[in-house]
Amino acid sequence: MPWHASLSLDYRLDAQRTVLRHEHDGPLRIFKSLYPEGDAICHNVLIHPPGGLVGGDVLDVKVHVGSGAHGLISTPGATRFYASDGLPATQQVALTLDAGARLEWLPLEALAYPGCAAHNTLRATLAEGAELMAWDVTALGLPLAGQPFTQGCFSQRLEIPGLWLEQARIDAADTRLLASPLGLGGQRCLGTLLLASGTAFSRERREQLLEVARAALEDEADGVRAGATCPNPQMLVVRAVAPLVEPLMARLQRVWAALRPAAWGLGATPPRIWRV
């Protein structure tokens, strides 16, 4: 029987401390709030006890960040889309940031098992002065386990209305997309990191952030192919592909660690779950 799970997170600033109120339904939970950087920034880990999605399952996550609050959300493991008997499995995430809010959405990868039928969507809405740093990483198949992505379909949509729309339908049978140098070029992991603002960056700030991101991408010894650009005055976007997910994730973590002090004057304090 399919499982439908929902989680609603509401970050608020209360006497200079970011506090979290949450509601859940079904097998989707949040760990206790942690404050490794002090009261202003609330760290949380999102938990899905079943560990993966099969056909018909739905994960629905809604995050709201109030004015002046700052939340950071990660996960302890990959979101696993298992083989389906025909029904799609869906993860849908909606992020809403009020004026002056900050959110870091930093989950581990979505893992598409051979034979999956998966839908993965993220939509963010930013008020004036709000800033979002987020990434989305997808790994197709399990190459080290001898399970290549030879069948199945993974659909993805990342959207910030009016600023950014990235969508793809990756079918294992579409060899032109998977193998062509104009597509994935034989790579099986892809990732997007973005820093987006509800207000346009100044030209000086935009150029500084772009320089910082590109410097963090310079080393290509790990097999990751990546680039950074500013597609509009309110966004910086890093795109990357790699044969394996671990070096790609490590590269995005390096960019995040460089952008955090450059954009916000904060130290690169990683979520504790990354060290587990």
N, C-alpha and C positions, 0 to 999 in steps of 0.2 A: 504494500500500500504506500503511495507517495506521501512524503512528509513535507508539510508547509511550515516554515519557520519565519518569524519576523522579530526584529529588534529595533527599538526606537531609542536613540540616544539624544539627550538634551544637555548641552554644556552651557553653564551660566556663570557669570562673574559675580561673586558674593564677597564683598569686603576684600577685594584684591586677590581672592582665591578662586580659581576655576573649579567648579563643582559639577558633578554629573548626576543627572536623574535618568533612569532608564526603565523601559518596559519591554517584556519579551513574551512571545507566544511560540511554543514548540521548542525544538532542540537548537537554540541559539542563545548564547550567554555572553556576559562580559565579566572579566576578572575585576577584582577590587581596584580602585583608583590608586595610582602611585604618583609620587611627586619627587622624582630624583633631581629636578631642577628648581625646586621651590614651589610655592603655592600657585604661581601664575600659570603653570603649564601642567595639565592633567594627562597622564599616560594611561592608556587602557589596552587590554588585549581581548580581541574578539574570539570567542570559542564556539566551534560547531562540533559537539561531542560525537556525532556519527562519523565524522572524518571525511565525508565525501557525499556526492550527489549522484543519484541514479535517475532513470527516466521518470519524469513527473514531479520530482522534488523541486521546491522553490525556496530560495533564501531571499528575504526582503529586508534590507537594512536601510534605515533612515537616520541621518545624523543632522542635528541642528546645533549651530554654535551661536550663542548670543553675543551681543556687542561687547568687545573687549576681552572675551574669553579665548582660550587657546587650548585645543585638544590635540592629542597625538594618539593614533589608533594603529595597531599592528595585529598580526595573527601568529600563532605558534607553528603553523605549518601551511602547506599548500592547500588551496581549494581544489579538491579532486573531482573531476567530472568523469565518472565511470562509464563503461559501455552501456548503451541503452537498448531496450527492446522495441524502440520506436518512438516513445514519448520523449520530448526534450526535458533537460534539466536546466533550471534557470537560477542565476544569481543576479539580483537587481539592487543597485545602491543609489541612493539619492542623498546628496549633500547640500545643505542650505546654510549659508554664512551671512549673519547680519553685519551691519556696518562696523568696521574695525575689528572683526573677528579673525582668528587664524585657526587653520586646521591642517594637520599633517595626516594624510591617509596613506599608510605604508604597509599594506598586506603582503604576505609572501605570494608566490606565483599561483596562477590558475593552471592546473595540470590536466591536459586533455588526453585521456586514455584512448587507445585504439577502439573504435566503434562507438564513441560518445556522440550524443546529439545535444550540444550545449549552447546556451545563450548567456552571455555575460555583458551586463550593461552598467554604466556609471553615468550619472547626470549631476552636475553641480551648478548651483545658483549663487552668485556672489553679489552682495550689496556693496555700496560705495566704501572703499577703503579696506574691504575684506581681502584676505590673501590665503590662497590654498596651495600647498605643496603636496603633490600626489603622484603615485605611479601605478601602472598596470603592467604586469608581466605575464606572458603566456608561454607555456612549454608544451609542445606537440609531441605526444608519445613519451616512451621511457627508453631512450636509446641504450643506456647502460644496462638495462634489464632485458635487452633483446626484444623490446616491444615497440617497434617503430609505428609512426602514425600512418598506417596504410589504409585505414578505413575510418569513417566517421566525419563529423562536421562540427566546426566551432564557429559560432557567430558572436561578434563583439561590436559594441557601440560605446564610445566615450564622447560625452557632450557637455559643453558649457554654452548654453544658448547665447547666440550672438557673437561668440568668440571662437569656438572650436567644435569641430565634429570629425571624429575619426571612427569609421566603421568598416568592418570586413566580414566576409563569409569565407572561411577557410575549409574547403572540402578536400579530404585526403585524396580524392580522385582527380583533383585539379592539378595535374603535374606541371602545367605552364606557370601557375602561380607559385607552386612550391619550389620548382627547380630553376625557373628563369632568372637571369640576373636583373630583370626588371621587376621581379617579385621577391621571394625570400632567398633566392639564390642557393637553395639547398640547406639553408639554416633552419633550425627547428625551434628556436626560442626568439621571442620578440618582446620588446618592452618600450614603454613610453613613460617619461617623467615630465611633469609640468609644474611650473610655478605660475600661478594665475592671480590676477588682482581685479577687484571690482572697479579700480580706478587706473587710468593709464600710468605706466612708469614714465618718469622723466627720461629723456634721451641718455643722459649721463648714467643714470642707474641701470637702464636697460643694457647699455654697452658694457658696464662693469660686470653685471650678472652673466652676460654672455661670455665675457672673457674668463670669468671664474669657472663656468661650466665647461668650456672648451679645454681649459688647462687640466681639469680633472679627467678628461677623456683622452689625453694625449697618448698614453701608453697602450699599444695594441698587442702586446705580447700574450695576452690572455685569449686571443681569438675573437674578441668582441669588436664589431664594427658599429660605430656610433657617430652621431653628429648632433649639434645644438643649433637652434635658430630661434628668432623671435618672429613668429608669423603675423603678429599684430602688436600694437603698443601696450597691450595688457598681459602678454604671455611670453614666457620662455618655455621652449619644448625641447626635450632630448629624446631622440629615437635611437634604438639599438637593436641589433640582431646578433645571434651567436649560436654555435652548435649545441651548447649545453647551458643549462639555466644558472648554475652556480657562478661562473664568471660574470654573466650578465647582471645578476643580482648584486654581486660585489661591486661592479662598476657603478650601478645606480646608487648604491649606498655611499660610494665615494663622492659622487656628484652631490648627493643630499648633504653630506658632511661639509662640503665646500660652500654650498649655497646658503646653508643655515646662518653662518656668521656674516656672510656677505649681504644677505637680504634682510636679516633681522637682528644682527648683533648678538646672536646666541651661540653658545658652544655646541659642538657636535656631540650631544649626549644621546647615544643610541638607546632604543628600547631594550630593557633587560632581556626580553625574550630572544633577541638576536644572539645573545651569548650563551643560550641554553643548548 
